[in-house]
């Protein structure tokens, strides 16, 4: 039984080695194919729009992989071959950046919506009180002379506030 197990485990290891070699070979082939493809595209872009166009294309590829805009071409090609892994990393990195920014805003007292809406509500209440104080004299005058759209707008807002 022991001998059988040893043989099996040895076979398994050989199998595993063969598989890893196979995988490495396929990725290598993919990489080579991708590089050839990139070379063809580069040539075409150079012929069409010169170096600037080529740079822009590479930058687009880097962004698509979620890489830094200064990543080398080899890294980009590898990322494109490998698929999502790098892209996902890029997305999470961006998310982290956003979180950092939000934290900074909160820390510096630029809190998001809540305080902003409160501020606006406060202003609205003040405007309403002011209108009530002024009375309906101005409003009547506005209604009689709706010359510009601005006047009409202000009168409509005044009406809204008095409808509260």
C-alpha positions in Angstrom: 0.0 0.0 0.0 2.8 2.4 0.9 4.6 1.7 -2.3 1.4 2.4 -4.3 1.0 5.7 -2.4 4.6 6.7 -3.2 4.2 5.9 -6.8 0.9 7.8 -7.0 2.3 10.9 -5.2 5.3 10.8 -7.5 3.0 10.6 -10.5 0.9 13.4 -9.2 4.0 15.6 -8.8 5.2 14.8 -12.3 1.7 15.6 -13.5 1.7 18.9 -11.6 5.1 19.8 -12.9 4.0 19.1 -16.5 0.8 21.2 -16.0 2.7 24.2 -14.6 5.2 24.0 -17.5 2.2 23.8 -19.9 0.6 26.8 -18.2 3.8 28.8 -18.3 4.2 27.9 -22.0 0.7 28.9 -22.9 1.0 32.3 -21.1 4.3 32.8 -22.9 2.7 32.0 -26.2 -0.2 34.4 -25.4 2.3 37.1 -24.4 4.2 36.6 -27.6 1.0 36.8 -29.7 -0.1 39.8 -27.8 3.2 41.5 -28.3 3.1 40.8 -32.0 -0.5 42.2 -32.2 0.6 45.3 -30.3 3.5 45.7 -32.7 1.2 45.6 -35.7 -1.2 48.1 -34.1 1.7 50.4 -33.2 3.0 50.3 -36.8 -0.5 51.1 -38.1 -1.0 54.0 -35.6 2.4 55.4 -36.4 1.6 55.4 -40.1 -1.8 57.0 -39.5 -1.2 59.7 -36.9 2.4 59.8 -35.8 4.0 59.5 -32.4 1.4 61.5 -30.5 -1.4 59.2 -31.6 0.6 56.2 -30.5 1.3 57.7 -27.1 -2.4 58.3 -26.6 -3.3 54.7 -27.6 -0.8 53.4 -25.0 -2.2 55.7 -22.4 -5.7 54.3 -23.2 -4.4 50.8 -22.8 -2.8 51.6 -19.4 -6.0 53.2 -18.2 -8.0 50.1 -19.3 -5.8 47.9 -17.2 -6.0 50.2 -14.3 -2.2 50.8 -14.4 -0.3 54.0 -13.8 0.0 56.2 -16.9 3.7 55.8 -16.8 3.8 52.0 -16.7 6.1 50.4 -19.2 4.8 48.8 -22.3 5.9 45.3 -21.1 3.8 45.6 -17.9 0.8 46.8 -20.0 1.1 43.8 -22.3 1.4 41.4 -19.4 -1.7 43.0 -17.8 -3.6 42.7 -21.0 -2.7 39.0 -21.3 -3.5 38.3 -17.7 -7.0 39.8 -17.9 -8.8 41.3 -15.0 -6.5 41.0 -12.0 -4.7 44.2 -12.6 -7.8 46.0 -13.7 -9.6 45.0 -10.5 -6.6 46.2 -8.5 -6.8 49.5 -10.3 -10.4 49.9 -9.5 -9.9 49.3 -5.8 -7.0 51.7 -5.8 -9.3 54.4 -7.3 -11.9 53.5 -4.6 -9.3 54.0 -1.9 -8.4 57.4 -3.4 -12.0 58.4 -3.3 -12.3 57.3 0.3 -9.2 59.2 1.2 -10.6 62.4 -0.4 -13.9 62.0 1.4 -12.2 61.6 4.7 -10.2 64.7 4.0 -13.3 66.6 3.2 -15.0 65.5 6.4 -11.9 66.3 8.5 -11.6 69.8 7.0 -15.2 70.5 7.9 -16.5 70.4 4.3 -19.0 67.8 5.3 -21.1 66.4 2.5 -24.8 66.8 2.0 -26.1 67.1 5.6 -24.6 70.5 6.6 -25.2 71.8 3.1 -28.9 71.1 3.1 -29.2 72.6 6.6 -27.5 75.7 5.4 -30.0 76.1 2.5 -33.0 75.4 4.7 -31.7 78.2 7.0 -31.4 80.6 4.1 -34.9 79.7 2.8 -36.4 80.4 6.2 -34.7 83.8 6.4 -36.0 84.7 2.9 -39.5 83.7 3.9 -39.4 85.8 7.0 -38.1 88.8 5.0 -40.9 88.4 2.5 -43.5 88.3 5.2 -42.0 91.5 6.7 -42.0 93.3 3.3 -45.7 92.5 2.9 -47.5 92.0 -0.3 -46.9 95.4 -1.8 -43.9 94.5 -3.9 -45.5 91.3 -5.0 -48.5 93.1 -6.4 -46.2 95.5 -8.3 -44.3 92.6 -9.7 -47.5 90.9 -10.9 -48.6 94.1 -12.7 -45.4 94.5 -14.6 -44.0 91.1 -15.7 -41.6 92.7 -18.2 -38.7 90.3 -18.0 -38.6 86.6 -17.2 -36.5 87.5 -14.1 -39.3 89.4 -12.6 -41.7 86.6 -13.3 -39.4 84.1 -11.7 -38.9 86.2 -8.5 -42.6 86.8 -8.1 -43.3 83.0 -8.5 -40.7 82.2 -5.8 -42.3 84.8 -3.6 -45.7 83.2 -4.1 -44.2 79.8 -3.2 -42.8 81.2 0.0 -46.0 82.8 1.0 -47.9 79.6 0.3 -46.1 77.8 3.1 
